[in-house]
């Protein structure tokens, strides 16, 4: 397989920072994602290359190996070990003896290790490269458990998305990475969830926060109001004398707790009292009378 320059794949400079790498990957992954380019083999191939490039360059240790060993970065440690062994063997030969790899010299070992040729029996297989993907969902999508079919590198994956999964959370799907070398196992697929929130609720882990407007008269005298929760409306009784900014808690009306069926966080509602505008002269007189009563 031809060598792929991961820096060119992400269209970044070799001196790019981690932030620049992440930004470039997200921008291009959105552009070439299979969901947005159905039946487009070129986009599918490009998306695969983007995931490979991000897997390597977003990890400082992997990036260092890649910069040093290129396409063979995954086996850098073995290369150094083999190189040291070769030096040792050369020293032993100069003394009339030989120790090290049985049968063949260093170049044979190097060829079998990196090219997958030569005597495979003496070398264990290497796990394939892991892939990374990003799945964009709305907050409403993760309020309930559901199934979704994803297309990753031409393969359809039936994925169960558990209710309550969080923004930035990563899950692993074993065996959906690159093919292994020398008969080694396939790599894994890591999916990062990017969850946008287009609701009137703020999410903090399992709890939700929102506000509800109440008129001045309800705040002073008390009364019943109807408010929105994430899964419907509920009636609340407002206590007389409720102050602006007062907060109440609705237990169990928050967000589902990840992998805990029928368990939810809480919903916190902050009251915002609306002061009436454009009041009539009669209303002003009544407020003045009320004010006089309160100060007398």
Secondary structure, DSSP 8 states (H G I E B T S, - for coil): -----HHHHTT--TT--HHHHHHHHHHHHHHH-TTTSTT-HHHHHHHHHHHHHHHHHTSHHHHHHHHHHGGGGGGHHHHHHHHHHHHHHHHHHHTT---SSSSS-HHHHHHHHHTS-S-GGGS--B----EEEEEEEEGGGGSS-EEEEEEETTEEEEEEE-TT--TT-EEEETT-S---BTT-----EEEEEEEE--SS-EEETTEEEEEEEEEHHHHHH-EEEEEEETTEEEEEEE-TT--TT-EEEETT-S-B-TT-TT-B--EEEEEEEE---S--HHHHHHHHHHHHHHH-
